Amino acid sequence: MADIGPSERVALSGGILWGEEILKSGCELRMATVGGRMLPAIRGGDIVIVRPAGVSDVTIGDVVVFRQADMLVAHRLVRKFGTNGAAVLVTKGDFRPRPDEPLSADKVLGKVITIERNGRTRNLTRPLPKTTAWLCAHVIPALPWFLPLLRTLRSAVRRAFGR
């Protein structure tokens, strides 16, 4: 199991089980986050509103909330596939180098729909944030492999044209 550090823990005054039960009952949950593994999208101290959601309600790029051990974790969905007739999800903190261990569909409790920071509210269900989320889920994970390729290409062009 991947190590989930304290930065993904969700601080709830009533406890983790209380938050999980609120989402399972179909109500939205407003909670504070701690840490920085979802930087730059979510910072420690941000308030997030989580809408209850199942696997059919989430798409690649959404920030999904799931329970792991004694904490709620909010990470971006980067892959969704089926195995033996059951859905499996792969999540990743935006600031983490590698994805988390795959989750079974029943672990998903909801998805973050709003982030509140410094008196401002960002709605993640509108088209621009959805596009940004897609880029975070698809482009950012490829950067460690893509950037060296661009540097090599740039060097080759400079050698070929004497720049």
C-alpha positions in Angstrom: 0.0 0.0 0.0 1.3 3.4 -0.9 2.3 5.7 2.0 -0.2 8.5 2.4 1.4 11.2 4.4 -0.2 13.7 6.7 -0.6 16.2 3.9 -3.6 14.4 2.5 -5.4 14.1 5.7 -8.7 15.9 6.0 -9.3 17.7 9.2 -12.8 17.2 10.5 -14.0 18.4 13.8 -16.3 15.4 14.2 -13.8 12.9 13.0 -13.2 10.8 9.9 -16.1 8.4 10.4 -18.5 11.3 10.8 -17.4 12.8 7.5 -17.7 9.4 5.8 -21.2 8.9 7.1 -22.3 12.4 5.9 -21.1 11.5 2.4 -22.7 8.1 2.5 -26.0 9.6 3.5 -26.0 11.7 0.3 -25.2 15.1 1.9 -22.4 17.4 0.8 -19.5 17.8 3.2 -17.5 21.0 3.9 -14.1 20.4 5.4 -10.6 21.8 5.8 -7.5 20.2 4.3 -4.0 19.9 5.7 -0.7 19.5 3.8 0.4 20.1 0.3 0.4 16.9 -1.8 -2.3 18.4 -4.0 -0.5 21.6 -4.7 -1.1 23.8 -6.6 -4.8 22.9 -6.8 -5.5 22.4 -3.1 -3.3 23.8 -0.3 -3.3 23.0 3.4 -5.9 25.2 5.0 -8.2 25.3 2.0 -11.8 24.5 2.6 -13.3 22.0 0.1 -16.8 21.0 -0.5 -17.2 17.4 -1.4 -20.3 16.1 -3.2 -21.2 12.4 -2.7 -20.2 10.4 -5.8 -19.8 6.9 -6.9 -17.5 5.5 -9.6 -20.0 6.3 -12.4 -20.0 10.0 -11.3 -16.3 10.6 -11.5 -14.1 11.2 -14.6 -10.4 11.4 -15.2 -9.2 14.7 -13.7 -11.7 14.9 -10.9 -10.4 15.2 -7.3 -12.0 12.2 -5.6 -12.3 11.6 -1.8 -11.8 8.2 -0.4 -11.1 6.7 3.0 -7.7 5.1 3.6 -7.0 3.8 7.1 -8.0 6.5 9.5 -8.1 9.4 7.1 -10.0 10.8 4.2 -7.8 11.4 1.2 -8.5 13.9 -1.7 -6.4 13.0 -4.8 -6.9 13.4 -8.5 -8.3 10.5 -10.5 -5.7 9.7 -13.2 -7.0 6.3 -14.5 -10.2 4.3 -14.4 -10.5 0.8 -15.7 -12.3 -2.5 -15.2 -10.9 -5.7 -14.0 -13.0 -8.9 -13.6 -16.1 -6.9 -14.0 -15.3 -4.4 -11.3 -14.1 -0.8 -11.7 -10.7 0.1 -10.4 -9.4 3.6 -10.0 -5.9 5.0 -9.8 -5.4 8.4 -8.0 -2.4 10.6 -7.5 -1.7 13.7 -5.5 -0.7 16.5 -8.0 2.5 17.1 -6.2 3.5 13.4 -5.8 5.8 11.8 -8.3 3.9 8.5 -8.5 0.3 7.4 -8.4 -1.3 5.8 -5.4 -2.2 2.1 -5.2 -5.3 1.2 -7.2 -8.6 1.6 -5.4 -11.7 -0.5 -5.7 -14.9 1.4 -6.8 -16.5 1.0 -3.4 -13.8 3.1 -1.7 -14.9 6.3 -3.5 -17.0 8.5 -1.2 -17.3 11.7 -3.3 -15.6 14.3 -5.4 -14.4 17.8 -4.6 -16.6 20.4 -6.3 -15.5 23.6 -4.7 -12.3 25.0 -3.2 -12.4 28.0 -0.9 -9.2 29.9 -0.3 -8.7 33.4 1.2 -12.3 34.4 0.7 -12.4 33.2 -2.9 -14.3 30.2 -4.2 -13.3 28.1 -7.2 -16.0 25.9 -8.7 -14.4 22.7 -10.1 -17.5 21.7 -12.1 -17.2 24.5 -14.7 -15.4 23.9 -18.1 -12.1 25.7 -17.4 -11.4 24.0 -14.1 -12.3 20.6 -15.7 -9.8 21.3 -18.6 -7.2 22.3 -16.0 -7.9 19.1 -14.2 -7.6 17.0 -17.3 -4.2 18.7 -18.0 -3.1 17.9 -14.4 -4.1 14.3 -14.8 -2.6 13.7 -18.2 0.2 16.2 -19.0 1.8 16.7 -15.6 2.5 13.0 -15.1 4.2 12.9 -18.5 6.5 15.9 -17.9 9.3 13.9 -16.2 9.7 12.0 -19.5 8.7 14.7 -21.9 11.0 17.5 -20.7 14.3 15.7 -21.2 13.1 14.8 -24.8 12.4 18.5 -25.4 15.8 19.5 -24.1 17.5 16.8 -26.4 15.5 18.1 -29.3 16.4 21.7 -28.6 20.1 20.8 -28.3 20.0 18.9 -31.6 18.3 21.9 -33.4 20.9 24.2 -32.0 23.8 22.0 -33.2 22.2 21.6 -36.6 21.6 25.3 -37.1 24.7 26.5 -35.3 22.9 28.4 -32.5 
